[in-house]
Amino acid sequence: MTIIESTQNPVVKQVRALHRRKGRQEAGSFLIETRRLLGDALMVNWPLERVFATMAYLEHHAFPRTVAVTTVHERVLASMSTVESPEGVLAIARIPASPPALRMGVARSWVALEGIQDPGNLGTIWRSADAAGVDGLLLGPGTVDPWSPKVIRATMGACFRVPVRIADDWEAEIADLGRSAEVVATTLEGSEALPEVDLTGPVVWLVGNEGAGLSPATIERATRRVHIPMRPGPESLNAAMATTICLYEMLRQRR
């Protein structure tokens, strides 16, 4: 059995290139860095290019014969990973083709995100969308790369179940969705209280930047504006938390 023992191995350098957005875009691949996420990927037969594992990991875990596994030294795996304490395994996975321009059709709900810059927020929103049965995410201008390692870890596997599309023309795609769905902007200005809005039909949620919120141009595309009722004092909620509350109000009404 051949073991990669040098951190200067060309293959190791190729993996490290996936730490950066440019590297991921050029390779069309992203990293899976935890056992849990790798298990989720295998469960849905996500296309894996290669798995890297330590001898200690392989003593207790097996992979299907169709999965290409390369053994690496612990220090090599550590140099390939973005996590502080690697779990003995990581994989290179294919970035899926972006879904075509959205049409509601049989879809009942989408979350459209503008300027979400924090990887943890995007990952958490993706996870909440999965739990609430959302059909997919539409990513607009200024939003963090959905295939970055921090986002992928924060999704807790939702990235393998809920499709994501990076908008080619943000305003045009929102306008198109508005022809067959309620486009609901989360904003304080001129808005209705969330529980008072009918969310039982097709809905596209517009969620904005953590600090600045939605741009005026995007808000203009909305057919409804909502806010989450709160007691006097708090200024706002975290973007991921607010999105989760909105999605569960939608889910509650539909049930």
C-alpha positions as CSV (number, residue, x, y, z in Angstrom):
1,M,0.0,0.0,0.0
2,T,1.3,3.4,-1.0
3,I,1.1,6.1,1.6
4,I,1.5,9.8,0.9
5,E,4.0,11.1,3.5
6,S,5.1,14.4,2.1
7,T,3.1,17.6,2.4
8,Q,4.8,18.7,-0.9
9,N,3.2,16.0,-2.9
10,P,1.5,17.5,-6.0
11,V,-1.8,15.8,-5.0
12,V,-1.6,17.5,-1.6
13,K,-1.1,20.8,-3.2
14,Q,-4.1,20.3,-5.5
15,V,-6.3,19.6,-2.4
16,R,-5.0,22.7,-0.6
17,A,-6.0,24.8,-3.7
18,L,-9.6,23.9,-2.9
19,H,-9.3,26.0,0.3
20,R,-9.7,29.0,-2.0
21,R,-12.7,30.0,-4.1
22,K,-10.6,30.4,-7.3
23,G,-9.3,26.9,-6.8
24,R,-12.7,25.4,-6.3
25,Q,-14.0,27.2,-9.4
26,E,-11.2,26.0,-11.6
27,A,-11.4,22.4,-10.4
28,G,-15.2,22.3,-10.1
29,S,-14.7,20.6,-6.8
30,F,-15.1,21.2,-3.0
31,L,-13.9,19.6,0.2
32,I,-15.8,17.3,2.6
33,E,-13.9,17.3,5.9
34,T,-16.0,15.5,8.5
35,R,-17.1,11.9,8.9
36,R,-20.7,13.0,9.3
37,L,-20.7,14.9,6.0
38,L,-18.9,12.1,4.2
39,G,-21.5,9.7,5.4
40,D,-24.3,12.0,4.1
41,A,-22.6,12.3,0.7
42,L,-22.2,8.5,0.4
43,M,-25.8,8.0,1.4
44,V,-27.1,10.1,-1.6
45,N,-24.4,8.8,-3.9
46,W,-22.8,12.2,-4.3
47,P,-20.0,12.1,-6.9
48,L,-16.7,11.8,-5.1
49,E,-13.5,12.2,-6.9
50,R,-11.2,10.9,-4.2
51,V,-11.1,10.1,-0.5
52,F,-8.0,10.6,1.7
53,A,-7.8,8.7,4.9
54,T,-5.2,7.9,7.6
55,M,-4.2,4.3,8.4
56,A,-5.9,4.7,11.8
57,Y,-9.1,5.7,10.2
58,L,-9.1,2.8,7.7
59,E,-8.6,0.3,10.5
60,H,-12.2,1.1,11.6
61,H,-14.0,2.3,8.5
62,A,-14.6,0.8,5.0
63,F,-15.7,2.4,1.8
64,P,-17.6,1.0,-1.2
65,R,-15.3,-0.4,-3.9
66,T,-16.4,2.3,-6.3
67,V,-14.8,5.0,-4.1
68,A,-11.1,5.8,-4.8
69,V,-9.3,5.9,-1.4
70,T,-5.7,7.2,-0.9
71,T,-3.9,6.6,2.4
72,V,-2.1,9.6,3.8
73,H,0.1,10.3,6.9
74,E,-1.7,12.1,9.7
75,R,0.5,15.2,9.3
76,V,-0.3,15.3,5.5
77,L,-4.0,15.1,6.2
78,A,-3.7,18.0,8.7
79,S,-2.0,20.1,6.0
80,M,-4.8,19.3,3.5
81,S,-7.6,20.2,5.9
82,T,-9.0,23.5,7.0
83,V,-10.2,22.2,10.3
84,E,-8.1,22.5,13.5
85,S,-8.5,18.8,14.4
86,P,-9.1,16.6,11.4
87,E,-11.1,13.5,11.9
88,G,-8.8,11.2,9.9
89,V,-10.6,11.6,6.5
90,L,-11.5,14.1,3.9
91,A,-12.9,13.9,0.4
92,I,-12.9,15.8,-2.9
93,A,-16.5,16.1,-4.2
94,R,-17.9,17.5,-7.4
95,I,-19.7,20.8,-7.4
96,P,-23.1,20.1,-9.1
97,A,-24.3,22.0,-12.2
98,S,-26.4,25.0,-11.2
99,P,-30.1,24.3,-11.5
100,P,-31.7,26.1,-14.5
101,A,-33.4,29.5,-14.0
102,L,-36.1,28.8,-11.5
103,R,-39.7,28.2,-12.2
104,M,-42.1,27.6,-9.4
105,G,-44.0,24.8,-11.2
106,V,-44.4,22.1,-8.5
107,A,-42.0,23.9,-6.3
108,R,-43.6,25.5,-3.3
109,S,-40.9,27.6,-1.7
110,W,-37.4,29.1,-2.4
111,V,-35.1,31.2,-0.3
112,A,-33.4,34.0,-2.2
113,L,-30.3,35.5,-0.5
114,E,-28.7,38.8,-1.2
115,G,-25.3,39.7,0.3
116,I,-25.1,37.0,2.9
117,Q,-21.4,37.1,3.7
118,D,-21.0,35.0,6.8
119,P,-20.4,31.3,6.0
120,G,-22.1,30.2,9.2
121,N,-25.2,32.2,8.3
122,L,-25.4,30.7,4.8
123,G,-24.8,27.2,6.2
124,T,-27.4,27.6,8.9
125,I,-30.0,29.0,6.4
126,W,-29.3,26.0,4.1
127,R,-29.8,23.6,7.1
128,S,-33.1,25.3,8.1
129,A,-34.3,25.3,4.5
130,D,-33.7,21.5,4.4
131,A,-35.6,21.0,7.7
132,A,-38.6,23.1,6.5
133,G,-38.8,21.4,3.1
134,V,-37.7,24.3,1.0
135,D,-37.2,23.5,-2.7
136,G,-33.9,25.4,-3.1
137,L,-31.7,28.4,-2.5
138,L,-31.1,31.3,-5.0
139,L,-27.9,33.2,-4.3
140,G,-27.7,36.8,-5.3
141,P,-24.9,39.5,-5.4
142,G,-22.4,39.6,-2.6
143,T,-23.2,36.2,-1.2
144,V,-20.4,33.9,0.1
145,D,-19.3,31.0,-2.0
146,P,-21.7,28.1,-1.1
147,W,-19.0,25.5,-1.6
148,S,-16.5,27.0,0.9
149,P,-15.4,24.6,3.6
150,K,-16.9,26.7,6.4
151,V,-20.3,26.8,4.6
152,I,-20.3,23.1,3.9
153,R,-19.6,22.2,7.5
154,A,-22.3,24.5,8.7
155,T,-24.9,22.9,6.5
156,M,-24.6,19.6,8.4
157,G,-25.4,17.7,5.2
158,A,-28.2,19.9,3.9
159,C,-25.9,20.9,1.0
160,F,-26.5,17.3,-0.4
161,R,-30.3,17.6,-0.2
162,V,-31.3,21.1,-1.1
163,P,-30.1,22.5,-4.5
164,V,-28.5,25.9,-4.8
165,R,-28.5,28.2,-7.8
166,I,-26.2,31.2,-8.2
167,A,-28.3,33.9,-10.1
168,D,-27.1,35.0,-13.5
169,D,-29.4,38.1,-13.4
170,W,-30.6,38.6,-9.8
171,E,-33.4,41.1,-10.4
172,A,-34.7,39.5,-13.5
173,E,-34.9,36.1,-11.8
174,I,-36.7,37.5,-8.8
175,A,-39.2,39.3,-11.2
176,D,-39.7,36.0,-13.0
177,L,-40.5,34.1,-9.8
178,G,-42.9,36.8,-8.8
179,R,-45.2,35.9,-11.7
180,S,-46.1,32.6,-10.1
181,A,-45.4,33.1,-6.4
182,E,-45.6,35.5,-3.5
183,V,-42.2,37.2,-3.2
184,V,-41.8,38.1,0.5
185,A,-39.2,40.5,1.6
186,T,-38.0,40.4,5.2
187,T,-37.8,44.1,6.2
188,L,-39.0,46.4,8.9
189,E,-40.1,49.3,6.7
190,G,-43.7,49.3,5.6
191,S,-44.2,45.7,6.5
192,E,-46.8,43.3,7.9
193,A,-46.3,41.1,11.0
194,L,-45.2,37.7,9.9
195,P,-48.1,35.7,11.5
196,E,-50.7,37.9,9.6
197,V,-49.4,37.0,6.1
198,D,-50.8,34.0,4.2
199,L,-47.9,31.7,3.4
200,T,-49.8,28.6,2.3
201,G,-49.2,29.2,-1.4
202,P,-45.9,29.3,-3.4
203,V,-43.5,31.7,-1.6
204,V,-40.1,33.1,-2.4
205,W,-38.3,34.5,0.6
206,L,-36.0,37.5,0.1
207,V,-33.3,37.7,2.8
208,G,-30.7,40.4,2.9
209,N,-27.2,41.2,4.2
210,E,-26.5,40.7,7.9
211,G,-26.0,44.4,8.5
212,A,-27.6,46.4,5.7
213,G,-30.5,44.1,4.9
214,L,-32.0,43.9,1.4
215,S,-31.2,46.6,-1.2
216,P,-34.0,49.0,-2.1
217,A,-34.0,47.6,-5.7
218,T,-34.6,44.1,-4.3
219,I,-37.3,45.2,-1.9
220,E,-39.1,46.8,-4.9
221,R,-39.4,43.4,-6.5
222,A,-41.3,42.0,-3.5
223,T,-45.1,41.5,-3.5
224,R,-45.2,41.4,0.3
225,R,-43.0,42.8,3.1
226,V,-42.9,41.2,6.5
227,H,-41.3,41.6,9.9
228,I,-41.0,39.3,12.9
229,P,-42.8,40.8,15.9
230,M,-40.5,41.5,18.8
231,R,-40.8,43.3,22.1
232,P,-39.5,46.9,22.2
233,G,-35.7,47.1,22.6
234,P,-34.0,44.6,20.3
235,E,-33.1,46.1,17.0
236,S,-33.0,42.9,14.8
237,L,-32.3,39.2,14.7
238,N,-29.4,37.4,13.1
239,A,-30.1,36.7,9.4
240,A,-30.1,32.9,9.8
241,M,-32.3,33.1,12.9
242,A,-34.8,35.4,11.2
243,T,-34.9,33.1,8.1
244,T,-35.5,30.1,10.3
245,I,-38.4,31.7,12.1
246,C,-40.0,32.7,8.8
247,L,-39.6,29.2,7.3
248,Y,-41.2,27.6,10.4
249,E,-44.1,30.0,10.3
250,M,-44.7,29.0,6.7
251,L,-44.4,25.3,7.7
252,R,-46.8,25.8,10.6
253,Q,-49.4,27.4,8.3
254,R,-49.2,24.7,5.7
255,R,-49.7,22.0,8.3
